[in-house]
Amino acid sequence: AAELTQNRDAPILDTLAAAYAADGQYDLAIVAAEAAIEIATQAKAQEMADVIRAHLELFQKKQPYRETAGR
């Protein structure tokens, strides 16, 4: 999906970052999350950028992001 959108879709990059982190590839997760934040910020989607920033903080601590039931 990221390739199909030419890495220009913040939610898709956020999902990719979460997948990388879940696989223990935190460096790639950080790169993808940072790109997602930049795209969201450029699109003036501040709420989305804030959510992705929270995910980025987890990845920087070498922790995966996992959604909980009911979200």
PyMOL Python script that loads the backbone (N, CA, C, O; Angstrom):
from pymol import cmd

cmd.read_pdbstr("""\
ATOM      1  N   ALA A   1       0.829  -1.196   0.000  1.00  0.00           N
ATOM      2  CA  ALA A   1       0.000   0.000   0.000  1.00  0.00           C
ATOM      3  C   ALA A   1       0.869   1.253   0.000  1.00  0.00           C
ATOM      4  O   ALA A   1       0.556   2.232  -0.678  1.00  0.00           O
ATOM      5  N   ALA A   2       1.968   1.219   0.769  1.00  0.00           N
ATOM      6  CA  ALA A   2       2.851   2.387   0.809  1.00  0.00           C
ATOM      7  C   ALA A   2       3.445   2.661  -0.572  1.00  0.00           C
ATOM      8  O   ALA A   2       3.524   3.810  -1.008  1.00  0.00           O
ATOM      9  N   GLU A   3       3.858   1.601  -1.249  1.00  0.00           N
ATOM     10  CA  GLU A   3       4.409   1.769  -2.601  1.00  0.00           C
ATOM     11  C   GLU A   3       3.356   2.301  -3.565  1.00  0.00           C
ATOM     12  O   GLU A   3       3.647   3.170  -4.387  1.00  0.00           O
ATOM     13  N   LEU A   4       2.138   1.783  -3.468  1.00  0.00           N
ATOM     14  CA  LEU A   4       1.068   2.222  -4.369  1.00  0.00           C
ATOM     15  C   LEU A   4       0.730   3.692  -4.192  1.00  0.00           C
ATOM     16  O   LEU A   4       0.315   4.353  -5.145  1.00  0.00           O
ATOM     17  N   THR A   5       0.903   4.209  -2.981  1.00  0.00           N
ATOM     18  CA  THR A   5       0.621   5.620  -2.716  1.00  0.00           C
ATOM     19  C   THR A   5       1.899   6.453  -2.758  1.00  0.00           C
ATOM     20  O   THR A   5       1.903   7.613  -2.346  1.00  0.00           O
ATOM     21  N   GLN A   6       2.975   5.861  -3.253  1.00  0.00           N
ATOM     22  CA  GLN A   6       4.275   6.518  -3.386  1.00  0.00           C
ATOM     23  C   GLN A   6       4.746   7.109  -2.056  1.00  0.00           C
ATOM     24  O   GLN A   6       5.367   8.171  -2.022  1.00  0.00           O
ATOM     25  N   ASN A   7       4.440   6.408  -0.964  1.00  0.00           N
ATOM     26  CA  ASN A   7       4.837   6.834   0.387  1.00  0.00           C
ATOM     27  C   ASN A   7       4.357   8.244   0.717  1.00  0.00           C
ATOM     28  O   ASN A   7       5.072   9.022   1.349  1.00  0.00           O
ATOM     29  N   ARG A   8       3.135   8.566   0.280  1.00  0.00           N
ATOM     30  CA  ARG A   8       2.577   9.904   0.498  1.00  0.00           C
ATOM     31  C   ARG A   8       1.284   9.878   1.308  1.00  0.00           C
ATOM     32  O   ARG A   8       0.566  10.877   1.351  1.00  0.00           O
ATOM     33  N   ASP A   9       0.980   8.765   1.942  1.00  0.00           N
ATOM     34  CA  ASP A   9      -0.254   8.632   2.713  1.00  0.00           C
ATOM     35  C   ASP A   9       0.117   8.393   4.178  1.00  0.00           C
ATOM     36  O   ASP A   9       0.629   7.330   4.529  1.00  0.00           O
ATOM     37  N   ALA A  10      -0.143   9.380   5.021  1.00  0.00           N
ATOM     38  CA  ALA A  10       0.282   9.306   6.425  1.00  0.00           C
ATOM     39  C   ALA A  10      -0.290   8.095   7.162  1.00  0.00           C
ATOM     40  O   ALA A  10       0.473   7.405   7.838  1.00  0.00           O
ATOM     41  N   PRO A  11      -1.592   7.797   7.070  1.00  0.00           N
ATOM     42  CA  PRO A  11      -2.105   6.627   7.788  1.00  0.00           C
ATOM     43  C   PRO A  11      -1.475   5.310   7.328  1.00  0.00           C
ATOM     44  O   PRO A  11      -1.234   4.416   8.140  1.00  0.00           O
ATOM     45  N   ILE A  12      -1.214   5.197   6.042  1.00  0.00           N
ATOM     46  CA  ILE A  12      -0.578   3.975   5.542  1.00  0.00           C
ATOM     47  C   ILE A  12       0.851   3.872   6.061  1.00  0.00           C
ATOM     48  O   ILE A  12       1.285   2.791   6.461  1.00  0.00           O
ATOM     49  N   LEU A  13       1.580   4.972   6.061  1.00  0.00           N
ATOM     50  CA  LEU A  13       2.947   4.947   6.593  1.00  0.00           C
ATOM     51  C   LEU A  13       2.951   4.660   8.089  1.00  0.00           C
ATOM     52  O   LEU A  13       3.854   3.990   8.592  1.00  0.00           O
ATOM     53  N   ASP A  14       1.953   5.161   8.797  1.00  0.00           N
ATOM     54  CA  ASP A  14       1.836   4.861  10.231  1.00  0.00           C
ATOM     55  C   ASP A  14       1.611   3.369  10.443  1.00  0.00           C
ATOM     56  O   ASP A  14       2.201   2.768  11.341  1.00  0.00           O
ATOM     57  N   THR A  15       0.762   2.778   9.621  1.00  0.00           N
ATOM     58  CA  THR A  15       0.520   1.334   9.705  1.00  0.00           C
ATOM     59  C   THR A  15       1.789   0.556   9.373  1.00  0.00           C
ATOM     60  O   THR A  15       2.104  -0.435  10.032  1.00  0.00           O
ATOM     61  N   LEU A  16       2.506   0.999   8.361  1.00  0.00           N
ATOM     62  CA  LEU A  16       3.770   0.365   8.005  1.00  0.00           C
ATOM     63  C   LEU A  16       4.758   0.456   9.166  1.00  0.00           C
ATOM     64  O   LEU A  16       5.449  -0.513   9.481  1.00  0.00           O
ATOM     65  N   ALA A  17       4.818   1.618   9.793  1.00  0.00           N
ATOM     66  CA  ALA A  17       5.711   1.800  10.941  1.00  0.00           C
ATOM     67  C   ALA A  17       5.355   0.835  12.064  1.00  0.00           C
ATOM     68  O   ALA A  17       6.238   0.231  12.673  1.00  0.00           O
ATOM     69  N   ALA A  18       4.074   0.693  12.337  1.00  0.00           N
ATOM     70  CA  ALA A  18       3.632  -0.237  13.388  1.00  0.00           C
ATOM     71  C   ALA A  18       4.006  -1.671  13.039  1.00  0.00           C
ATOM     72  O   ALA A  18       4.388  -2.447  13.915  1.00  0.00           O
ATOM     73  N   ALA A  19       3.897  -2.023  11.763  1.00  0.00           N
ATOM     74  CA  ALA A  19       4.264  -3.378  11.326  1.00  0.00           C
ATOM     75  C   ALA A  19       5.762  -3.605  11.492  1.00  0.00           C
ATOM     76  O   ALA A  19       6.186  -4.660  11.964  1.00  0.00           O
ATOM     77  N   TYR A  20       6.556  -2.620  11.107  1.00  0.00           N
ATOM     78  CA  TYR A  20       8.000  -2.737  11.312  1.00  0.00           C
ATOM     79  C   TYR A  20       8.325  -2.928  12.793  1.00  0.00           C
ATOM     80  O   TYR A  20       9.129  -3.787  13.154  1.00  0.00           O
ATOM     81  N   ALA A  21       7.697  -2.124  13.640  1.00  0.00           N
ATOM     82  CA  ALA A  21       7.965  -2.217  15.076  1.00  0.00           C
ATOM     83  C   ALA A  21       7.541  -3.572  15.629  1.00  0.00           C
ATOM     84  O   ALA A  21       8.243  -4.155  16.456  1.00  0.00           O
ATOM     85  N   ALA A  22       6.407  -4.070  15.178  1.00  0.00           N
ATOM     86  CA  ALA A  22       5.928  -5.370  15.641  1.00  0.00           C
ATOM     87  C   ALA A  22       6.914  -6.479  15.265  1.00  0.00           C
ATOM     88  O   ALA A  22       6.992  -7.513  15.929  1.00  0.00           O
ATOM     89  N   ASP A  23       7.659  -6.243  14.192  1.00  0.00           N
ATOM     90  CA  ASP A  23       8.652  -7.217  13.735  1.00  0.00           C
ATOM     91  C   ASP A  23      10.039  -6.929  14.329  1.00  0.00           C
ATOM     92  O   ASP A  23      11.014  -7.597  13.987  1.00  0.00           O
ATOM     93  N   GLY A  24      10.119  -5.937  15.213  1.00  0.00           N
ATOM     94  CA  GLY A  24      11.384  -5.608  15.849  1.00  0.00           C
ATOM     95  C   GLY A  24      12.310  -4.745  15.002  1.00  0.00           C
ATOM     96  O   GLY A  24      13.475  -4.563  15.357  1.00  0.00           O
ATOM     97  N   GLN A  25      11.818  -4.218  13.901  1.00  0.00           N
ATOM     98  CA  GLN A  25      12.616  -3.367  13.012  1.00  0.00           C
ATOM     99  C   GLN A  25      12.373  -1.895  13.366  1.00  0.00           C
ATOM    100  O   GLN A  25      11.768  -1.146  12.599  1.00  0.00           O
ATOM    101  N   TYR A  26      12.856  -1.509  14.534  1.00  0.00           N
ATOM    102  CA  TYR A  26      12.538  -0.189  15.069  1.00  0.00           C
ATOM    103  C   TYR A  26      13.140   0.956  14.262  1.00  0.00           C
ATOM    104  O   TYR A  26      12.525   2.017  14.161  1.00  0.00           O
ATOM    105  N   ASP A  27      14.321   0.770  13.687  1.00  0.00           N
ATOM    106  CA  ASP A  27      14.910   1.835  12.877  1.00  0.00           C
ATOM    107  C   ASP A  27      14.021   2.154  11.677  1.00  0.00           C
ATOM    108  O   ASP A  27      13.803   3.323  11.357  1.00  0.00           O
ATOM    109  N   LEU A  28      13.508   1.120  11.016  1.00  0.00           N
ATOM    110  CA  LEU A  28      12.596   1.338   9.882  1.00  0.00           C
ATOM    111  C   LEU A  28      11.272   1.919  10.353  1.00  0.00           C
ATOM    112  O   LEU A  28      10.673   2.742   9.660  1.00  0.00           O
ATOM    113  N   ALA A  29      10.811   1.498  11.526  1.00  0.00           N
ATOM    114  CA  ALA A  29       9.567   2.034  12.083  1.00  0.00           C
ATOM    115  C   ALA A  29       9.704   3.530  12.326  1.00  0.00           C
ATOM    116  O   ALA A  29       8.785   4.297  12.039  1.00  0.00           O
ATOM    117  N   ILE A  30      10.837   3.938  12.847  1.00  0.00           N
ATOM    118  CA  ILE A  30      11.072   5.352  13.127  1.00  0.00           C
ATOM    119  C   ILE A  30      11.085   6.167  11.841  1.00  0.00           C
ATOM    120  O   ILE A  30      10.483   7.239  11.776  1.00  0.00           O
ATOM    121  N   VAL A  31      11.762   5.668  10.829  1.00  0.00           N
ATOM    122  CA  VAL A  31      11.818   6.379   9.544  1.00  0.00           C
ATOM    123  C   VAL A  31      10.415   6.533   8.958  1.00  0.00           C
ATOM    124  O   VAL A  31      10.049   7.617   8.504  1.00  0.00           O
ATOM    125  N   ALA A  32       9.635   5.463   8.966  1.00  0.00           N
ATOM    126  CA  ALA A  32       8.281   5.515   8.406  1.00  0.00           C
ATOM    127  C   ALA A  32       7.385   6.454   9.218  1.00  0.00           C
ATOM    128  O   ALA A  32       6.605   7.215   8.646  1.00  0.00           O
ATOM    129  N   ALA A  33       7.492   6.403  10.537  1.00  0.00           N
ATOM    130  CA  ALA A  33       6.675   7.270  11.385  1.00  0.00           C
ATOM    131  C   ALA A  33       7.046   8.739  11.183  1.00  0.00           C
ATOM    132  O   ALA A  33       6.166   9.598  11.128  1.00  0.00           O
ATOM    133  N   GLU A  34       8.325   9.027  11.076  1.00  0.00           N
ATOM    134  CA  GLU A  34       8.749  10.411  10.845  1.00  0.00           C
ATOM    135  C   GLU A  34       8.224  10.936   9.516  1.00  0.00           C
ATOM    136  O   GLU A  34       7.809  12.091   9.419  1.00  0.00           O
ATOM    137  N   ALA A  35       8.243  10.088   8.496  1.00  0.00           N
ATOM    138  CA  ALA A  35       7.699  10.487   7.197  1.00  0.00           C
ATOM    139  C   ALA A  35       6.196  10.729   7.296  1.00  0.00           C
ATOM    140  O   ALA A  35       5.677  11.679   6.710  1.00  0.00           O
ATOM    141  N   ALA A  36       5.499   9.873   8.038  1.00  0.00           N
ATOM    142  CA  ALA A  36       4.052  10.029   8.217  1.00  0.00           C
ATOM    143  C   ALA A  36       3.732  11.333   8.940  1.00  0.00           C
ATOM    144  O   ALA A  36       2.782  12.028   8.580  1.00  0.00           O
ATOM    145  N   ILE A  37       4.518  11.665   9.951  1.00  0.00           N
ATOM    146  CA  ILE A  37       4.304  12.915  10.696  1.00  0.00           C
ATOM    147  C   ILE A  37       4.503  14.116   9.777  1.00  0.00           C
ATOM    148  O   ILE A  37       3.725  15.070   9.815  1.00  0.00           O
ATOM    149  N   GLU A  38       5.532  14.067   8.964  1.00  0.00           N
ATOM    150  CA  GLU A  38       5.792  15.177   8.040  1.00  0.00           C
ATOM    151  C   GLU A  38       4.630  15.364   7.064  1.00  0.00           C
ATOM    152  O   GLU A  38       4.198  16.489   6.814  1.00  0.00           O
ATOM    153  N   ILE A  39       4.133  14.265   6.520  1.00  0.00           N
ATOM    154  CA  ILE A  39       3.011  14.343   5.581  1.00  0.00           C
ATOM    155  C   ILE A  39       1.762  14.868   6.273  1.00  0.00           C
ATOM    156  O   ILE A  39       1.071  15.732   5.733  1.00  0.00           O
ATOM    157  N   ALA A  40       1.467  14.360   7.455  1.00  0.00           N
ATOM    158  CA  ALA A  40       0.283  14.816   8.194  1.00  0.00           C
ATOM    159  C   ALA A  40       0.402  16.298   8.549  1.00  0.00           C
ATOM    160  O   ALA A  40      -0.578  17.038   8.468  1.00  0.00           O
ATOM    161  N   THR A  41       1.587  16.723   8.937  1.00  0.00           N
ATOM    162  CA  THR A  41       1.801  18.123   9.289  1.00  0.00           C
ATOM    163  C   THR A  41       1.613  19.016   8.069  1.00  0.00           C
ATOM    164  O   THR A  41       0.975  20.065   8.161  1.00  0.00           O
ATOM    165  N   GLN A  42       2.158  18.612   6.933  1.00  0.00           N
ATOM    166  CA  GLN A  42       1.995  19.384   5.699  1.00  0.00           C
ATOM    167  C   GLN A  42       0.533  19.481   5.293  1.00  0.00           C
ATOM    168  O   GLN A  42       0.103  20.484   4.723  1.00  0.00           O
ATOM    169  N   ALA A  43      -0.233  18.427   5.592  1.00  0.00           N
ATOM    170  CA  ALA A  43      -1.656  18.409   5.254  1.00  0.00           C
ATOM    171  C   ALA A  43      -2.504  19.116   6.313  1.00  0.00           C
ATOM    172  O   ALA A  43      -3.732  19.137   6.232  1.00  0.00           O
ATOM    173  N   LYS A  44      -1.822  19.695   7.308  1.00  0.00           N
ATOM    174  CA  LYS A  44      -2.495  20.378   8.417  1.00  0.00           C
ATOM    175  C   LYS A  44      -3.444  19.449   9.172  1.00  0.00           C
ATOM    176  O   LYS A  44      -4.489  19.875   9.664  1.00  0.00           O
ATOM    177  N   ALA A  45      -3.065  18.178   9.257  1.00  0.00           N
ATOM    178  CA  ALA A  45      -3.820  17.161   9.995  1.00  0.00           C
ATOM    179  C   ALA A  45      -3.122  16.975  11.344  1.00  0.00           C
ATOM    180  O   ALA A  45      -2.494  15.948  11.601  1.00  0.00           O
ATOM    181  N   GLN A  46      -3.247  17.996  12.199  1.00  0.00           N
ATOM    182  CA  GLN A  46      -2.500  18.023  13.452  1.00  0.00           C
ATOM    183  C   GLN A  46      -2.856  16.866  14.378  1.00  0.00           C
ATOM    184  O   GLN A  46      -1.977  16.288  15.019  1.00  0.00           O
ATOM    185  N   GLU A  47      -4.135  16.527  14.451  1.00  0.00           N
ATOM    186  CA  GLU A  47      -4.548  15.423  15.322  1.00  0.00           C
ATOM    187  C   GLU A  47      -3.880  14.111  14.880  1.00  0.00           C
ATOM    188  O   GLU A  47      -3.404  13.334  15.707  1.00  0.00           O
ATOM    189  N   MET A  48      -3.857  13.884  13.573  1.00  0.00           N
ATOM    190  CA  MET A  48      -3.216  12.683  13.055  1.00  0.00           C
ATOM    191  C   MET A  48      -1.715  12.705  13.363  1.00  0.00           C
ATOM    192  O   MET A  48      -1.148  11.696  13.783  1.00  0.00           O
ATOM    193  N   ALA A  49      -1.087  13.843  13.155  1.00  0.00           N
ATOM    194  CA  ALA A  49       0.348  13.968  13.435  1.00  0.00           C
ATOM    195  C   ALA A  49       0.627  13.680  14.903  1.00  0.00           C
ATOM    196  O   ALA A  49       1.626  13.039  15.229  1.00  0.00           O
ATOM    197  N   ASP A  50      -0.244  14.145  15.789  1.00  0.00           N
ATOM    198  CA  ASP A  50      -0.052  13.902  17.226  1.00  0.00           C
ATOM    199  C   ASP A  50      -0.157  12.415  17.564  1.00  0.00           C
ATOM    200  O   ASP A  50       0.617  11.902  18.373  1.00  0.00           O
ATOM    201  N   VAL A  51      -1.104  11.733  16.952  1.00  0.00           N
ATOM    202  CA  VAL A  51      -1.264  10.296  17.186  1.00  0.00           C
ATOM    203  C   VAL A  51      -0.024   9.543  16.708  1.00  0.00           C
ATOM    204  O   VAL A  51       0.481   8.657  17.397  1.00  0.00           O
ATOM    205  N   ILE A  52       0.452   9.903  15.535  1.00  0.00           N
ATOM    206  CA  ILE A  52       1.630   9.229  14.990  1.00  0.00           C
ATOM    207  C   ILE A  52       2.854   9.546  15.840  1.00  0.00           C
ATOM    208  O   ILE A  52       3.715   8.687  16.030  1.00  0.00           O
ATOM    209  N   ARG A  53       2.938  10.774  16.353  1.00  0.00           N
ATOM    210  CA  ARG A  53       4.043  11.147  17.233  1.00  0.00           C
ATOM    211  C   ARG A  53       4.069  10.259  18.476  1.00  0.00           C
ATOM    212  O   ARG A  53       5.141   9.871  18.941  1.00  0.00           O
ATOM    213  N   ALA A  54       2.902   9.940  19.010  1.00  0.00           N
ATOM    214  CA  ALA A  54       2.822   9.045  20.173  1.00  0.00           C
ATOM    215  C   ALA A  54       3.336   7.652  19.808  1.00  0.00           C
ATOM    216  O   ALA A  54       4.007   7.004  20.611  1.00  0.00           O
ATOM    217  N   HIS A  55       3.022   7.199  18.607  1.00  0.00           N
ATOM    218  CA  HIS A  55       3.535   5.909  18.136  1.00  0.00           C
ATOM    219  C   HIS A  55       5.053   5.978  18.000  1.00  0.00           C
ATOM    220  O   HIS A  55       5.761   5.053  18.396  1.00  0.00           O
ATOM    221  N   LEU A  56       5.547   7.081  17.438  1.00  0.00           N
ATOM    222  CA  LEU A  56       6.981   7.263  17.260  1.00  0.00           C
ATOM    223  C   LEU A  56       7.722   7.166  18.594  1.00  0.00           C
ATOM    224  O   LEU A  56       8.794   6.565  18.678  1.00  0.00           O
ATOM    225  N   GLU A  57       7.143   7.760  19.626  1.00  0.00           N
ATOM    226  CA  GLU A  57       7.773   7.695  20.948  1.00  0.00           C
ATOM    227  C   GLU A  57       7.936   6.254  21.417  1.00  0.00           C
ATOM    228  O   GLU A  57       8.953   5.909  22.020  1.00  0.00           O
ATOM    229  N   LEU A  58       6.951   5.417  21.146  1.00  0.00           N
ATOM    230  CA  LEU A  58       7.065   4.000  21.490  1.00  0.00           C
ATOM    231  C   LEU A  58       8.201   3.344  20.710  1.00  0.00           C
ATOM    232  O   LEU A  58       9.012   2.612  21.277  1.00  0.00           O
ATOM    233  N   PHE A  59       8.250   3.607  19.424  1.00  0.00           N
ATOM    234  CA  PHE A  59       9.267   2.985  18.578  1.00  0.00           C
ATOM    235  C   PHE A  59      10.670   3.399  19.011  1.00  0.00           C
ATOM    236  O   PHE A  59      11.604   2.598  18.974  1.00  0.00           O
ATOM    237  N   GLN A  60      10.808   4.654  19.419  1.00  0.00           N
ATOM    238  CA  GLN A  60      12.114   5.131  19.883  1.00  0.00           C
ATOM    239  C   GLN A  60      12.542   4.433  21.175  1.00  0.00           C
ATOM    240  O   GLN A  60      13.732   4.345  21.476  1.00  0.00           O
ATOM    241  N   LYS A  61      11.566   3.940  21.931  1.00  0.00           N
ATOM    242  CA  LYS A  61      11.842   3.189  23.162  1.00  0.00           C
ATOM    243  C   LYS A  61      11.927   1.688  22.896  1.00  0.00           C
ATOM    244  O   LYS A  61      11.997   0.881  23.823  1.00  0.00           O
ATOM    245  N   LYS A  62      11.919   1.330  21.606  1.00  0.00           N
ATOM    246  CA  LYS A  62      11.959  -0.079  21.198  1.00  0.00           C
ATOM    247  C   LYS A  62      10.736  -0.847  21.700  1.00  0.00           C
ATOM    248  O   LYS A  62      10.836  -1.984  22.162  1.00  0.00           O
ATOM    249  N   GLN A  63       9.578  -0.186  21.595  1.00  0.00           N
ATOM    250  CA  GLN A  63       8.314  -0.805  21.974  1.00  0.00           C
ATOM    251  C   GLN A  63       7.370  -0.771  20.778  1.00  0.00           C
ATOM    252  O   GLN A  63       7.302   0.241  20.081  1.00  0.00           O
ATOM    253  N   PRO A  64       6.645  -1.851  20.530  1.00  0.00           N
ATOM    254  CA  PRO A  64       5.677  -1.842  19.425  1.00  0.00           C
ATOM    255  C   PRO A  64       4.406  -1.102  19.839  1.00  0.00           C
ATOM    256  O   PRO A  64       4.127  -0.927  21.025  1.00  0.00           O
ATOM    257  N   TYR A  65       3.652  -0.679  18.844  1.00  0.00           N
ATOM    258  CA  TYR A  65       2.330  -0.120  19.094  1.00  0.00           C
ATOM    259  C   TYR A  65       1.322  -1.229  18.869  1.00  0.00           C
ATOM    260  O   TYR A  65       1.351  -1.915  17.847  1.00  0.00           O
ATOM    261  N   ARG A  66       0.442  -1.397  19.819  1.00  0.00           N
ATOM    262  CA  ARG A  66      -0.616  -2.402  19.683  1.00  0.00           C
ATOM    263  C   ARG A  66      -1.943  -1.753  20.060  1.00  0.00           C
ATOM    264  O   ARG A  66      -2.078  -1.150  21.124  1.00  0.00           O
ATOM    265  N   GLU A  67      -2.910  -1.888  19.171  1.00  0.00           N
ATOM    266  CA  GLU A  67      -4.255  -1.395  19.486  1.00  0.00           C
ATOM    267  C   GLU A  67      -4.897  -2.322  20.494  1.00  0.00           C
ATOM    268  O   GLU A  67      -4.702  -3.537  20.458  1.00  0.00           O
ATOM    269  N   THR A  68      -5.661  -1.737  21.388  1.00  0.00           N
ATOM    270  CA  THR A  68      -6.392  -2.552  22.347  1.00  0.00           C
ATOM    271  C   THR A  68      -7.808  -2.768  21.839  1.00  0.00           C
ATOM    272  O   THR A  68      -8.297  -2.005  21.005  1.00  0.00           O
ATOM    273  N   ALA A  69      -8.458  -3.790  22.332  1.00  0.00           N
ATOM    274  CA  ALA A  69      -9.847  -4.086  21.929  1.00  0.00           C
ATOM    275  C   ALA A  69     -10.729  -2.885  22.241  1.00  0.00           C
ATOM    276  O   ALA A  69     -10.551  -2.214  23.256  1.00  0.00           O
ATOM    277  N   GLY A  70     -11.674  -2.629  21.361  1.00  0.00           N
ATOM    278  CA  GLY A  70     -12.620  -1.556  21.580  1.00  0.00           C
ATOM    279  C   GLY A  70     -12.169  -0.229  21.009  1.00  0.00           C
ATOM    280  O   GLY A  70     -12.875   0.769  21.153  1.00  0.00           O
ATOM    281  N   ARG A  71     -11.020  -0.187  20.369  1.00  0.00           N
ATOM    282  CA  ARG A  71     -10.546   1.052  19.759  1.00  0.00           C
ATOM    283  C   ARG A  71     -11.016   1.188  18.369  1.00  0.00           C
ATOM    284  O   ARG A  71     -10.707   2.179  17.707  1.00  0.00           O
TER     285      ARG A  71
END
""", "prot")
cmd.dss("prot")
cmd.show_as("cartoon", "prot")
cmd.util.cbc("prot")
cmd.orient("prot")
